[in-house]
Amino acid sequence: MTALTIRLPDSVHRKIKELAAQDGVSVNQFIASAAAEKMASMLTLAYLRAEAELGRREDYLAVLDKVPDIAPAAGDERD
């Protein structure tokens, strides 16, 4: 495990301490979790962008052409 020193505004540090206590975890655990969530978000976005690059508009339109042209079920109407 690696130790990391960061500088935070006092107000941010106070809020992190408060939220960590509410969550029943240490400040270190709270910050590690927040960093992991941000990392997962960014990696997911990169993955989805890479997958989108593999897609072809023609394939997308071909799938849409297979959707039947019928009225929506009761309750599914668009306002």
Secondary structure, DSSP 8 states (H G I E B T S, - for coil): ---------HHHHHHHHHHHHHHTS-HHHHHHHHHHHHHHHHHHHHHHHHHHHH--HHHHHHHHHTS------TT----
